[in-house]
């Protein structure tokens, strides 16, 4: 009962604040509604017992990306409140695209064969063997190394290739991008100093 | 009924509650935490005034409430409630009004995963520290929004400074919080705290030189992340009037400060769990006695209340450690001059980030190079041990070849005859990694079966 109430509450707040993002005109107000929307999505993750994903959602999107967004707006805005006026053509195109996407999501949700509560709990008990609900951290960490007890149900087979290498490649790629950005910013400044 | 492990189980044992026990338990937890959130700023604002007074050779509050003016915060609160709730015409009123709530709610929500004693935590999440850092990082947004939506240049400057400062200080904060996590092998704050029971040498502060330095780096960064002096550039009352809260008055203004003092307590609480032994006293026999008292919780009412008292004592120890951290932050504020914004950024980006990266590298290398450190202390690392046990069993059964010469010299050799080979015959070694010289036992060869053993 409580869970379905909370789900309804957070799902509604996700959707309504997502609409508010589109409707509002000021960039920072959009960011505020986006916080509510993304925060409610994180709450939905917490409800679905995916603590790690929920926390990552909060840390990366709300705490990181949105702060950078507002910071960028504050640094670059010429007036007191930066506004975005949407042209009518853009509204029509975006509305059509949104409707198409909604149709796609609706049709694919309708096609899913839902397993029901028994199936989910069976998969769960086979997968993480009596872990407390929400404690997904250890399975996630092990699957980084390619150990997937939820996939490999009979056990003795070899471990799957892990996600560690792709993860490391992405992180090094980010580092390269950071160094590149720092280099570009630095080069500009020294050229200006020479002139 | 008294022997129930948690409030939720206790409430669910009443059948007439019809499964609403969890709802009630949630309300009880939330009310308890709201009181922590309300009373800790109450105490620390008084402490701030008293300590600042003493440091400046004044008396500080003396009148309200009698001895030491301990009711001063209540008088402040009553004054603030009476003030008019202003919103300047240039402000974006919706954002202006909601910004204090974001600050308040996010620093309150951080207490959700903070353990106050053994098992005394509202949400015992496995990635508790990660959730806590994620929630604390939301507080910045309220302050930036307050600065932006006030429609005042002082507020805008304050908000921009706060954004620049927090975007950079979050990096060393997270890295320094990771260092004891590497030592503990867990992100669960409750587990990290319980691992440090026993003598004071078991605290992660004294685990290795890297955690020792990391504690001080963490404390500096945590001070900055609560925007406390000498890092209070967002307020900077001598240059920016009041920074982000220039335009605020009354209760909305005080919400910022409730959030600030509560998050000071939260970050100091995290410091005490991660580095200072949490709710453990640091005296071996006392800790052991307390843990025994807690373990007897399933027995009679007398044993249950002994365990409860042990937990109360643990919570007091925890609160004392965290409050000492807050006291040091207050002390720093009234001792050090405020830095300039470029100095703040230099401190973070040129010094604290490289230092914390170095410490992190060192902390990961420490157990590999100095394995002896693990044998000196007596904690039981839940992750490492169980993986190790499974491997040891597999090695004893002769399925996984004993790696290197040092392994065969160690004690596992003598036990190898006692284990039947058939019991672990199904364990197949997967992709054995090449051995590092001198690092026999740390080379981990895992199979899917091992993992299932771990997760059970």
Interface residues (C-beta under 8 A of the other chain):
Chain A: X1 X2 X26 X28 X29 X32 X35 X39 X51 X52 X54 X55 X56 X58 X59 X62 X63 X64 X66 X67 X68 X70 X71 X73 X74 X75 X80 X81 X128 X129 X130 X131 X132 X134 X135 X136 X137 X138 X139 X142 X145 X147 X148 X149 X152 X155 X156 X157 X158 X159
Chain B: X19 X20 X22 X23 X26 X90 X92 X94 X95 X98 X102 X124 X125 X126 X127 X130 X131 X133 X134 X135 X137 X138 X140 X141 X144 X145 X147 X148 X149 X151 X156 X159 X160 X163 X164 X166 X167 X170 X187 X383 X426 X427 X428 X430 X431 X446 X447 X448 X449 X451 X452 X454 X455 X456
